[in-house]
Amino acid sequence: MLTPTHPPVWLEDDAGSIAQLEKLVAQQTDARDYPLASEIVQNTVIYHGDTFHSAEPRALMAELNRAFDQGPGIIAIRNALPDPAVIDATTALFERMIEAERGTGGGDHFAKPGANDRVWNAAQKHCLADPQNFAAYFSNPAIDLPCRAWLGQGYQLTAQVNRVNPGGAAQKAHRDYHLGFMDGARVATYPAQVHALSPLLTLQGAIAHCDMPLETGPTLYLPYSQQMLEGYVAFGRDAFQDFFAAHHTQLPLEKGDAVFFNPAVMHGAGHNSTRDQFRMANLLQIGSPFGRSIEAVNRDAMCRALYPVLQGMATDAQARVIAAAAEGYAFPTNLDADPPVGGLIPESQAELVARALSEGLPAADFEAQLGAQTARKAP
């Protein structure tokens, strides 16, 4: 029999309290828990890049895992990319991409046009443009070991270059992918264990491609906030935003430094208050190898076959069939061609089918829209 203290299955809009968050973020990071670290700064565990070449890997990864999970949720690596020639060549390549794509891309999740420049799918573009430089960049254990520490062997790495221009405003503090990209109504459809699971499926990273003094607005963090289960529903509320504004940390970075953090850490890019400094980082989003189904399924073909049948069914029955046949999640996608519209997530295949049915689209029109969506998602 379940006990009265068994956690709720559903988290309501008012779940979580400032008192809970205050208690969590009052924790202090103890250097004795991280013997391989060089120092603790603003509750963040700081390592030197040399450690990732010299330390026993399993011991170091165990320490990183504790930091992401039970610790502050964030680590920084000084001089993670020690060869300035490698990072300078990569920066020059990213700048050429920005210039080539200006005015043609799909925009950014969080910034107004002109406030920053974003290169989607930077890992693929980097690799194809200069495979030798890509290999020199990503052969570094200071990138690999944090990923394996949290996600294990077989992780899936993606990258998005972000350049925040002078005057670029700060982001609203948030959590990240997966649930962090959803609005409150959608988040509320997921049971509590998914709120606990989501941070275990990804790791966030950022590599500084220039010096980032505080006035350029390096990312703000709230260490230990990843431990608050209710954060996905709570952190958007004004009281939590105000708490973040009063209690966040912010570390200056130098070119070649890296930061990795649990995606459930409350965070947001700072305001670039300078007039002439362009703050560039290579943002890494690393996914679990297990975020995949067991079989490769042609859901496009299934939707085409089912659409005429669905047209004759009641709406609730349609929804159940769509759930069984269509792709219910918009990611992964090609964000250059399939950017989010009106939110942080593009329309999923399942949503397209449901919309087409509600609008009464003829089968030929539905198939045309489905084909266009499939084409947009192709890399």
N, C-alpha and C positions, 0 to 999 in steps of 0.2 A: 504494500500500500504506500502511495506517495505521501511524503511528510508535508505538513503545512508550509514548510520553508522551501519546498521545491521551487526552482525558479520558473517564472512564467514562460509560456511558449511564445506569446506575442508581446512585443514591446510597444506600448502606446506612445502617442505623440509627446506626452509629458514625462516619459521615463527618464530617469537620471536626475541627479541633483547637484548643485554647486558644492554642497557639503561633501558628497562622494568625491568629486574631482579635487577639492582642496586637500582631502586626506591622501589621495594618491600622489599628487604632485609635491606634497610635503616631504616625500621620501628623499633621502640623500644618497648619492652614489658613493659607495665605499671602495677606495682604490684597492683594498685587500681582496676584493672579489675579482679583480682584473689585473693579475700580476704581470701580464704581458703588455699592458698599456703603459704609455709614457706619462700620462697625467689625466686628471679629471678637471674639466673646465665647464663651469655652469651646468653641472650635473651630467655632462656629456663625456663619454669615454673616448679619449684621444689616443690614437696609435701613431707610430712612425712607420712610414712605408717600408723601411728596412726590415721591420719585424715580420712582414709577410713573406720575405725571402729566407729568413733565418730561423723562425720558430717552427716547432713541430706542428704540422698542419692540423691534426685532429685536436690537439690541445688548444690551438688558437681558435679553431672553428667552434669548439665547445664554449669558449669564453665569449665569442661573438654572439652565439645563439642565446646565451644567458642575458647578454646586454639587450638584444632585440625583444626578448620575451619577458623575463622577470625584472630586468634592469630598466634604464631610462628609455629604451626603445630606439636609441640613436647612437651611432659611433661616427667619429671623424678620423680620417687618415691623412696625416701631414706628409707631403711629398709622395703621394701615392703613385703618381706618374713622374719619375725622377728625370727622364730625358726630355729637356726642353725642345729639342729638335722634333721629337715625335709629336708632342702636343701642339707645337707651333704649326707644323705641317697640317695637322688635323684641323686646327682653328682656321687656317687659310682655306682649306677645303670647305668647311662649313660656311664661311663667309661668301664663298663663290656660290654655294647652293642658295643662300639667302637672297643674294642679288638675282640669281636666275629665276627664283620662284616668286619674287615679290609681285604681288598683284594677281597671282594665279592660284595660290593655295586656298584651302578651305577655312583658314582662320585658326583661332586658338580656343581652347576650352574656357580660359579664365580671364583673358585680357581683351581690352577694347582695341580695335584696329589702330595700328601705329604705335601702341604702347610697347609692343614687343614683336619679335620675329620668330616664327616657329618653323622648324623643319621636321615634318612627320617622317616616320620610317627611316630615321637617320642611319640606323645600323646597316640596312640593306644598301642605301645610297653610298655610304662610306665604303663599304666592302667592295661594291662594284666599281666605284670611281678610283680607288687606290687600295687594292688588296694587300699590298706589302705594308702600307701604313696601318691598315686595319689590323693586320696580324701583330704588328709591333705594339699597337695600342692595347689590344685585348688579350695578349699573352701574359699580361701582368697578373701575378697572384693577388695583388691588392684589389682587383676586380673580381676574380674568380672565387676566392675563399669566402668573402661575405655572402655571395650568392649560394654557394654550396652549404654554408653554415646554416642557412635558414630554409633552403628549398631542396637540398640534396642534389645528387647527380642527375643530369639530364634537364636542368633548368632551361627555360626559354627566355632569351634576352632580346628586348627591344629597346630602342633609344629614340629620343626626341630632343633635338637641339632647341634651346630657348635662349634668345638674346633679349634682355630687358633694356630698352632704350632710355636715355636720360629723361627723367620726369615720369617714368613708368610707375603707375600706382601699385600699392600693395594689394595682394590677393586677400579675399575673405578667408579666414582660417577654416580649414576643412580636414577631413580624412580623404584617403585616396582609394583607388580602384581595389575591389569591385564596388562594394556598396556605397563607397564615398562618391561615386559618380551618379548616384540615383537621387531623385527627389524624395521627399518624405513619404508621399503616398506609396511609391513603389517599394521603398525600404520597409515599410510597415507590412508588406505582404510576405516577408521572409521571417521564419521562426527564429527564436533567439539563438539556437545553435549555429545558424548561418551567420549571424552577427559575430559569433566567436570564431567561426571558420574563415571568414573572408580575409582577415589579416594573415592567415597562415598560407594563403595561396599566392602572395606576391611579396616582393621586396622592392623598395624604392632606393634609388641611388642618384647621385649627382657628382659630376667631375667638373671642377672649376677650370675654365679655359682662359681665365685672366685673374688678376688679383681682385679680391672683392672686399674692400674695406666696408665698414658698416654703412657709410653714406650711399653706397651703391645698392643696398637693400638685399644682402644675402638672406636666405630663408630663415623665418622665425619658427621656433619649435616650442612645444610644451612637453618636456620630458615626463615620462610615466603616464601620460594621458592614454596611451594604447591599452592600459589595463582596465579602462572603463568600458564595460560591455555595451552600455547604452549610448555610447558616443555617436554612433551613426544617426540616431534620432535626436540627440540632445545638442550636438555641437553647433548646429545652425541657429539655435535660439539666441536672442540678444544677450541674455545673462551670461551665456558661455562665451560669446564673442567678447564681451566686456572683460571677463575673467582672463581670457587669452591675452587681450591687449595689455593687461596689468601684470601678467606673470610669465610671459614667454621669454625664451632665451634667444640669443642671436650671436653666432660666431663669425668673425671675419675669416675669410679664406684667402689662400694664395694660389696662384696658378699651379695646377698639378695636384692640389688637395682633392680629396673625395669625401663624401658623406654617404652613409647608408642608414636607412631607418625603416622601422616597422611602419607599414602604410596606415596603421590606425593611430599613429602619433598625430595629434592636432598640430597643423603647420600651415604656413602660407608664405609666399614670397614677399619680401619687404619692398618698401618704396625706394626706387632709385632717385634720390634727391639731387644727384649731380647734374651738371649741364653738358658734360662732354665724355662721360664714361659709359661704355656699352657693356653690360654685365652678361657674359655668355657662359652657359653651363650645358654639358651634355647630360640630359636627364635619362636615367636608366630605369626601365620598368621590367623587372624580371619575374617570370611566372613559373608556377609549379609545373613539373612535367605531368602531373596527374590531373590537370584540369581539362581532360579530354574524355570523350566517350570511347567505348571499346571497339566500335566498328565505324568505318567510313561509310556514310549514308548519303545518297543523292536526294536530299530533301527538296531540291528544286523540282525534280521530276515527280516526287510524291505530291507536292502542292499543285502542280499542273493537272495531275490525274484526278485529284480530289476536288478541285474547285467546282466543277459542275455538280457533284454530289452534295457538296456543302451548301450550294445555293438553295437546295430544297429542305434544309434542316432548320430547326429552331436554334436561336442564338446560343443558348447554354450548351446544346449538343455540339454546335459548331466549335465552340471554344475548347471542348474536350478533344475533339478530333484534331484541331489545329495543334494543341499541345503535344499530341502523340506523333504528329508528322512533320511539323515545321520547325525551323531553327528559332528558338525562343530568345536568343541573346544576340545582340548586334555585333559583338566582338568575337573574334578578331576581324578587323576590316582594314581597308585602305583609306586612311583618314585624309589623304590628299583628295581623293575622288568622292569619298562618302563621309563628309564631315557631319558632326552633330547639328541638328537643326532645332532650335527652340529648347535646347537642353544640353546635357553632356554626353548623351548616348544617341546614335543614329537610330532610325526605325529598323526594327528587327524584321526578319522574314515573317514571323508569326503575326506581328502587328500589321504588316502590309496585307497579308491574307484577310485578317479581320476587317481592316479598313475597306478593302475592295468589296467585301461582302456587304458591309454596312452601306456603302455608297452605291451598291447595285451595279458594279462594273461588269460588262459583258466579259466572257472568258478570254476573248482575244485581247481586250484592253488590260485585263489582269496579267496575262502572260507577258505582254509587252513591258509592264511595270516590273514584274518579277525578273525578267531578263535583264532589264536595265540595272536593277539593284544588284544582281549577281555580278554583272560586269563591273560595277563600281567597286565591289569588294575585292576584286582580283588584284593581286600585288603587281 
